[in-house]
């Protein structure tokens, strides 16, 4: 329960067809005392790219962010939340994390291309 504790959600691996650039959008609702960071990690080589970072804040309302994700090789999305106990203790909540259908169709084995 100290300031700076980080919790991370990691997506399944998204496959990208060879010689393609796939685009999709991550939708995320959050409520927090702290900050949120979204990164894309390429599976081969582990290169990380910062996609979104919120400022440390105290926010009594749910916020929605949309993050554009473009990739040319298989990747995972990491959503990390850092707590800030200086203002009342760790309090970060996520709800309704979803991805739009990519421009390349389904990129995970368990997605439903009919929706």
C-alpha angles and dihedrals in degrees: 000000000000127000115275099030108150130209120190134200116199122199124222114265114281113215119218120201114242116270091014136117111210124198128195139153128240114213118198136171118202141174117193161155098212136027140297128217125190120195137174116222121196109224094220108062096000095247109172125209123193109232102170139000126183122209116250105268151152107239121175092189133069112256129200123213129186118204122193112221121195122177141170097189138033112296147168129220120228121200111192126185122196118200126224112205093177089088107044107311138292112321119158123147131180127196137175101011106183143155128220118235107275125240085249095053122239113006100179127060093236101048120112112230090195093069 
